[in-house]
Amino acid sequence: MFKGGMAGMMQKAKQMQEDIETAQKEIKSLTCEGLSASGALKIEMNGDYKVTHIAIDESLLSDREMLEDLIMIAVNDASTKINVISKNKMKNVTGGLNLPF
């Protein structure tokens, strides 16, 4: 009986590992948009936390310091969105276990 239980547990662990790998691939393919200035500044970021696109409305170009702040806000917004999605995907896969990835 112990062997059957252990085999079942090993199979579940293997399935969880496969599910984690699938979730990690899905996360890497994500694209999230970070916004600031009511959408006048948009940042696209992928699941690897790399910025892939920036769109800046011309009305923001006259104030450098404000623009720098808005870029930071938009990057942080996109990063937070990816982080939340990643945590939720991993939580679903691991059943809420807090495992390092």
C-alpha positions as CSV (number, residue, x, y, z in Angstrom):
1,M,0.0,0.0,0.0
2,F,2.8,2.4,0.8
3,K,4.4,1.8,-2.6
4,G,1.1,2.7,-4.4
5,G,0.8,5.8,-2.3
6,M,4.3,6.8,-3.0
7,A,3.9,6.2,-6.7
8,G,0.7,8.3,-6.7
9,M,2.5,11.1,-4.9
10,M,5.4,11.0,-7.4
11,Q,3.0,11.1,-10.3
12,K,1.2,14.1,-8.8
13,A,4.6,15.8,-8.2
14,K,5.5,15.2,-11.8
15,Q,2.2,16.6,-13.0
16,M,2.6,19.7,-10.9
17,Q,6.1,20.2,-12.3
18,E,4.7,20.0,-15.8
19,D,1.9,22.4,-14.9
20,I,4.4,24.8,-13.4
21,E,6.5,24.7,-16.6
22,T,3.4,25.4,-18.7
23,A,2.4,28.3,-16.5
24,Q,5.9,29.8,-16.7
25,K,5.8,29.6,-20.5
26,E,2.4,31.3,-20.4
27,I,3.7,34.0,-18.1
28,K,6.7,34.7,-20.4
29,S,4.3,35.2,-23.4
30,L,2.2,37.8,-21.4
31,T,2.0,41.4,-22.5
32,C,0.7,43.9,-20.0
33,E,0.2,47.6,-20.5
34,G,1.2,50.2,-17.9
35,L,-0.4,53.6,-18.0
36,S,0.1,57.0,-16.6
37,A,-1.2,60.5,-17.3
38,S,-4.7,59.1,-18.0
39,G,-3.3,56.9,-20.8
40,A,-1.2,59.7,-22.4
41,L,1.8,57.5,-21.6
42,K,1.7,53.8,-22.3
43,I,4.3,51.1,-21.6
44,E,4.0,47.5,-22.9
45,M,6.0,44.9,-20.9
46,N,6.3,41.2,-21.5
47,G,6.3,38.4,-18.9
48,D,10.1,38.7,-18.5
49,Y,9.6,42.2,-17.3
50,K,11.1,43.7,-20.4
51,V,9.6,46.9,-21.9
52,T,8.7,46.1,-25.5
53,H,7.0,49.4,-26.5
54,I,6.5,53.0,-25.2
55,A,4.0,55.4,-26.5
56,I,4.2,59.1,-25.4
57,D,1.6,61.7,-26.3
58,E,3.3,64.8,-27.6
59,S,1.6,67.0,-24.9
60,L,4.0,65.4,-22.4
61,L,7.2,66.2,-24.2
62,S,7.6,69.8,-22.8
63,D,8.3,68.8,-19.2
64,R,11.3,66.4,-18.9
65,E,11.0,65.8,-15.1
66,M,7.3,65.1,-15.3
67,L,7.9,62.8,-18.3
68,E,10.5,60.9,-16.3
69,D,8.1,60.4,-13.4
70,L,5.3,59.3,-15.7
71,I,7.5,56.7,-17.4
72,M,8.4,55.4,-14.0
73,I,4.8,55.2,-13.0
74,A,3.8,53.4,-16.2
75,V,6.7,50.9,-15.9
76,N,5.7,50.2,-12.3
77,D,2.1,49.8,-13.3
78,A,2.9,47.2,-15.9
79,S,5.3,45.4,-13.6
80,T,2.7,45.1,-10.9
81,K,0.1,43.7,-13.3
82,I,2.6,41.0,-14.5
83,N,3.5,40.2,-10.9
84,V,-0.2,39.8,-9.9
85,I,-1.0,37.6,-13.0
86,S,2.1,35.5,-12.4
87,K,1.3,34.9,-8.7
88,N,-2.3,34.0,-9.5
89,K,-1.2,31.5,-12.3
90,M,1.3,29.9,-10.0
91,K,-1.1,29.8,-7.1
92,N,-3.6,27.9,-9.3
93,V,-0.9,25.4,-10.4
94,T,0.5,24.8,-7.0
95,G,-2.7,24.8,-5.1
96,G,-1.6,27.7,-3.0
97,L,1.8,26.3,-2.0
98,N,4.5,28.9,-1.7
99,L,7.2,27.3,-3.8
100,P,10.2,29.1,-5.2
101,F,10.4,29.4,-9.0
